[in-house]
Amino acid sequence: MCRHVAYLGPEIALGEILVEPPHALYRQSWAPRQQRHGTVNADGFGVGWYADGDPVPARYRRPGPIWGDQSFADLARVIRTRALLAAVRDATLTGADGEAAAAPFSSGPWLFSHNGAVAGWPHSLAGLSAALPPAALLSMEARSDSALVWALVLHRLTAGDTAGEALSDTVTEIAAAAPGSRLNLLLTDGVTVAATAWGDTLWYLAAPGGGTVVASEPYDDDARWRRVPDRTLLTAERADVLLTPLKEHAA
């Protein structure tokens, strides 16, 4: 499993979301409060963020634990953004592909993270993999279940699906092929955020100043955090959040 978080809103330093809160993603790497599978997220981490006037996000990823990176806290203190997506990783297969397997994955304006695991990987998704164009498989950053989930989502985005459509259709398709999978997905292009709650916790917060935070678990004890029901799609633009139930397709 993993923990992840996305933010849209007024400009802030990365550390205001990722480091400074008492239960921020930084602390969730070794002491998550709500993680159902696994206890330590030390198999890599990453953060992606958007600079004003540039639709293509920057990324900073490392193969080890976030607390072991002596540069990250300084970067998080000074880099400012209006949108970010970050994750800490507990690998399904420890050590697989190192930094390349650490979220967020990216393409064009998109950043993506998967909190969960595909049941029966890799054999369970052989049929879905075969339906992808060869270029989509060859461009995968890592040989992991999360990288393939991202390839499936990106294929739908490239075909013209909205972020919400791409996530919801991918989740229900994988759930039918690999029952028992945990598929909490998180996606942003710096303007919108889409996320699914499917097998693990997901929360959102209307942040001060008109922003929105979407996270695996709250980073503090603010009473305004709201839990997203399981089997739900969340879509958000700044302070507007919409929750839509997801239906599981029969295999």
Secondary structure, DSSP 8 states (H G I E B T S, - for coil): -EEEEEEEEEEEEHHHHHTSSTT-HHHHTT--SS-SS-S---S-EEEEE--TT--S-EEEEESS-GGG-TTHHHHHHH-EEEEEEEEEE--SSTTTTGGGGSS-EEETTEEEEEEEE-TTTTGGGHHHHHTS-HHHHHT-SSSSHHHHHHHHHHHHHHTT--HHHHHHHHHHHHHHHSTT-EEEEEEE-SS-EEEEESSS--EEEEETTTEEEEESS-SS--TT-EE--SSEEEEEETTEEEEEE------
